[in-house]
Amino acid sequence: MKKLLGIIVLGLLLNGNAFSKTISSYKDLDLTSKPKKVLSKSKTKSLWNAYKKAPKCFEHPTYGNGVGYKLKKKSKDYFINNSWTSPFYKYEDDSRHKAILEDPLPKPIITVNLNEDYGERQSEADSAIKFFQKAAYVARVGNSVKEVEKIKTVLLDWANNNALKEGINVSWGSKPVDYQMMVLINSILTTTATIAENFDAKERQILGPWMNNLINKVAKSKWKDRQDNKAYQTSYITLIWSLMVNDLNAVQNSIDVAKLAVHDMRPDGSFPIDTQRGGMGIDYNNKSYGYLLMTASLLKDKTGLDLFLYNVDGRSLHNGADFVIKSIKEPSKINSIYAISCPDGGDKFGTIEKPSTYFIEIATNTMVYANKFPEYVNSDFILKKYKDTFNNKYRNHLLRSEPSELFTLHPMLITK
């Protein structure tokens, strides 16, 4: 009987259906194995070519259904007993300079009244986004303890009032968190993570459960296609949180999302779902790549693990950089390759032949790529194009793994 049981257990293990591998440290994270739910070669090519047959954007079969992630809910005791670690590269104290926040400080937004028409925004949320993005920058490079305490006061006020309690989810599909609300939550999280070590046990007890709930709502959000830029956005937000609170299973999930993105990406580095979106095709493609770039960059700086090395038949995140740079250099030409009619998801802000180019002004996350890979053929182009965005004295310190709000005050604020 024991022998038979041993054979059964061994069989389950060999088939991957028994006990999953325990992830207890960064070295246990898997950046090399093929993730689950990889499309067959024929379905991958169908995904790449879906734009050729679809009458409008999204009106084609789904190749890879959107899927959410169930984030682990941590107890108040966990937040009391476990300190937080900033996932961002440490900024040297001797390079800090004067940076201050301007009044008024944002009051907690308890209930959000979304206008779900495409491209519409909630002005109160935009004001809060602007504040928290500036707060992340001030906390990052500033030399004032007073300003950090001011930021902590705002965060604790929002947590104590259970801000964003209602109205952050859209009413359609599986009711994911609205794009603008995710930008706001990301800005709050980024600000918190920037000063993670500054919170004591009592403050973590207040902030932790509130943020855990918000990030859980983001993490479980899903859309029609897994290749949606918002899916990569949710994965990136989840990664910041999971590195800060040491939830390594969630870190692995974000890694797998990025690996699947490489499998789904075309050989030229374009993303099949977002590039079809009419006058915003290259804009949304830039968003997709931006979240994946920051995921890989953050992971590399924090853990030493390199997602840029993940390769599928010659495709990697390096290819994604190529397509974004081509889009910056020749937006009309590149957008016209894959864009199709998209009246409710891109055409409001441009046309196929004359696409929106707003993203070019804010594609400063490409500076992170150029800084990491100075040998890249377009690195000089990137550094010259965006050199005025930065105070060069501090540029090398800021271009590590941080999202755009930590090294530029131009937020990625357009549409969803």
N, C-alpha and C positions, 0 to 999 in steps of 0.2 A: 504494500500500500504506500509506504513512504517512498519507495523507488518510483512508483507511478506518479505520485504527487511531484516529486523532483523533476521528472520528465516534463510534466505539464507546465510547471513554473519556468523551466528552462525554455520551453517552446514559446511561452508568452513573452519572455524576455527577448528572445531572438527576433520575435515579430514586433517588438516595440509596444506591446499591449499590456505589459505589466507595470511595474513601478517605474515612474519617470525619474530621470537623473536628478539628483539633488544639486541645486545651485547654491553653494555656500560662500563662494568668493568669485571675483572677477574672472579668475582662470577657468572657472567652470562654464562660463558663457560660450555659446557655440556660434562662431562667425563663419564656419566653413561648410557645414552640412547643408544639403538641399532642404529648404523648408517644406512644410506640408502644403498641399493644395496648389502645387506648381501645375500650370496648364500643360497639356500635351503640345508638341511642336505644331500640330495642325491647328489647334485652338489658339495658340499664341499668334500664329500668322493671321488667323481670322480676326483676332483682336486688333492687330496692327492695321489690317485693311478694312475694318468696319466702316470707316468714314467714306469708303468708296461706294457703298451700297445704301447707306442710311440717308433718308430724305431730309432729316434734320438731326442736329446733335442729340445724342443719347438714344435715338430711335433705331436701335439695333439690339441683337441678343446680348445678354450679359455674359461676359467672359471673366469669371471671378467675382462672385457675389460679395458685396460689402459685408464686413463682419466687425463686431465690436469686441472689446476686451473687458472682462469682469475684474476690476481692480480690487485688491484685498482691502477690506475695511479694517483699520487698526483701532485699537481701544484707546481710551484716554490715558490709561496707565502706560501704554506703549509710548505715547508722546511725552509723558512725564519722565519716563526712565531712559529714553533714547534720544541723544542729541542729534541735531541735523548737521549734515555736511554739504557745503555748497558744491554743486557739480561743476562750477565754473573755475577756470584758471585763476589763481590768486594774483591779485594786482599788487604790485610792490608799494609799500607804504611811502617810500621816498619819492615816488612819482605822482603821488596824489596832489590835487590842486583844488582851488576854491570852486565849489559847485553848490548852488543853493536852489531850493524849491520856492516857487512863487505862490502866494496866497491867491484865491482861497483854496483850502484843502477840500477834496471831494467828500461829500456826505454819502453814506451808504445808500446804494440803490437796492431797495428790497424787492420790489416787483417791477419787472420789465414789460413794457407794452410794445411788443414787436410789430413793425409794419413788414409783412412778409412778401411784399412785392419785390421783384428782383432789383437789387441795387439800392434799396432804401435802407436808411440807417437810423438808429436811435441816438439823438444828439447828446443826451445826458451820458450815454455809454461812451460816446466818442471823447467827451471831456475827461471822463475817468481814465480811458485808455491813454490819453495824452499825459495825464498826471503820472500814472504808474510807469509809463515808459521813461519819462523824465526822472522819476524816482529811482528807477533801476540804474540809470546813468549816474545820478548824484551819489547813490550808495556805492556804486562801483569805483568811481574815480575821485570822489570828494574827500576832503580831509576834516570834515566837521562831524563830531559826535552828536552835536545838537540836531543836525539834519537827519542823521540816521534815527535818532529817537523820535523825530517828527514823523518819519516814514513808518516806524513801528506803531506809533499812536494811531495812524490812519488804518493800518492793516488790522490792528486789534479792534478798532471801532467797527470796521466792516464785519469782522468775525463775530463780535458780540451781538451785532444786530442781524446776524444771519443774512447778510447781503446776498442778492441774486437768488433769493429763496424761490421765487416764482417767475415764470414767463421767459426763461432762457431757451426753452425747447421750441422748435417749429412745430406746426400742426400736421405737416405732410410726411409721407413715407413712414419710417419707423420712429419719427419724432426725435431726430438728433438735436444736439445743441446748435443753436444758430451760429453762423460763421462769425459775426461781429462779437457775439458773446464769448466765443472761444478766443478771439483776439484779446478781449478784456481779461478773461481768466488767465490766459498765458502771460499777460503783462503783470497781473497780480502775483502769479507764481514766480515769474522771473525776478521780480523785486524781492519777494520773500527768499528765494534761493540765493540771491546775491549776498544777503546778510544772514544766511541760515545759522551760522554759528553764534550770532548775537542774541538769539532768543533763549531765554531760560526755561526751566521746566513748566512754570506756571503759564508763560506766554505760549509755549508749544501746546499746552493742554487746551488753550482757547483757539489758537489758529489751526492746529492739526486736524481735528474732526471736521471743522468747517471746510477747509481746503480739500480734505480727503473726499468729502461728499461732492464737491464741485468737480474735482478731477475724475472721480468715478463716473459722473454724468457725461463728461467729455470722452472718457475712455470707451464707454459702451456705445457711443454714438456710431451709427453706420449709415452708409448711403448705398445707392443702387449698385455701384461698381467699387471694387476695392482699390481701383487705380485713381480714385478721386483725390484731388489735392487736399481736401479736408480730412481724408483718411490719414494722409501723411502728417497733417497738422496735429490731429489727435494723438498720433503715435509719438510725435516729438514732444508734445506737452506732457504726455504720460512718462516719457523718458526723463525729463527734468525732475518731475516729482519722485519717480522711483529711484533715481540716483541720490536725491536728497535724503530720502527716508530709508534707503538701502533695501528696496523691494526688488530683488534680483530676478525674480520670475517675470515681473513686469518689464524689466530691462531686456530680458530675452525676447519677450513679445515684440518690443520695438525693433530689435535687431531683425527678427523674422519678417516684419513688415517691410523693412528696407531691403532685405534679400529678395523678397517676392517682387518688389518694385523693379529690381534689376532684371529679374526673369521676364517681367511684363514690358519693360522698356524696349523700344525699337533699337536697332543697331546704330542709328544716328544719334541716339541719346534723347529722343523725344518720347513723351508720354502719350499713349494712344487716346485716352479719354479727354484730357484737357486740351490737346492741340486741335481738336475738332471744334472747339467752342467759338466759332465765328470771329468777330472782331476782338475777342479777348483770348484767342487761342494761345498765343505766345506768352501772354500775361499769366494765364493759369498754369501753363507749363513751367514758367519761372517759379511760381509758388510751389508746385510739386517738387521741383528740384531743390528749391531753397530749404524746405523742411527736411528733405533727405540729406542734403549737404550738412545742415546743422546737426542732424542726428549723428551722422558719421563723425563729424568734427568733435562734437561734445564727447562722444564715446571714446574717441582716440585720446583726447587730452585727459580724460578722467581715468580711463582704465588701461590705456596703452594698446587696446585692441583696434585693429584697422579694418573698418568696413570698406574702405576704398579698394582693398585687395580682393573683395568678393567678385568673382568673374564668371560670367555665363556665356560661353561661346564667343568670347571677345568683348562682351558688353560688361561695363562696370559703371560706377558713379562718375568716372572720368568722362565717359561719353556724354553724360548729362550736362557737364560743364561746357562741352563743345557746342551743344545745341543752343544753350542759353546765350553763349557769346555770339554765335551766328545770328541769333534773334536780335541781339543788341545792335549788331553791325548792319544787318539788312532786314529790318522788321517786316516790311511789306512782302518781300520775296519769301522769307521763311514762313511767315504766317499762312501764305497762300498754298503751301505744300499740302497741309492736312485740314485746314479750316473748312467747315461747311456751314450752311445756314443754322443759326442758333438764336432765334428771336427772344427766347426767355432765359438765355444763359450766356450771353456774350455780345450780341449785336447792338445792345443799347449804347455801348461805349466805343464802337468802331465798326468797321466793315472788314470783310476778308482781305481786300486789297489795301485798305488803309486802317490797319488795326490800332487799337489803343497802345500807346507807347509810354504810358505813365510808369510802367514797371521799370523802364530803363533808368529812370531817375532814382529809383529806390532799390535797384538790384545790387546794393552794396554788400550783400552777403557773399557775392563773388570775390570780394576782397579776402575773405577768410580762406577761400580756395587758393587764390593767388599767393597768399602768405605761406600756406602749407606746402604748395608746390611751385616754388619760384622758377623751376625749370620748364614749367608748362608754357607752351608756345604763345599763349595769349596772356600770360601773367603781366607782362609789361603794359599791354593794352589796358587791362583792368586797373592796374595801379595808377596809370596816368589819368584814366577817365574819372576815377573817383577820388583822386588825391585831395581835392578841395573839401571833401566831406569830412575829413579828419583833421584833428590837430596832430601834425606829424610827430611831434615830440612824444606822444603817447600811443601812436598807432601800433607799434610792435607789441605793446602790452595788451591792447584791446582785441587784436585780431587772432584770437585763439579759438575758443569754442562758443563764443557768446552769440545770442540772437541779435538781430539788427538793432534793437532798441538799446543795446548796451554800448554800441560804438557809433551810432548815428541817431539823430533825432527825427529822421524821416520815417514815420511808421508805415507799415504795409496795411493800408486802410481801405482799399477799394473792394467792394462787393463781397459776394460769398461764393 
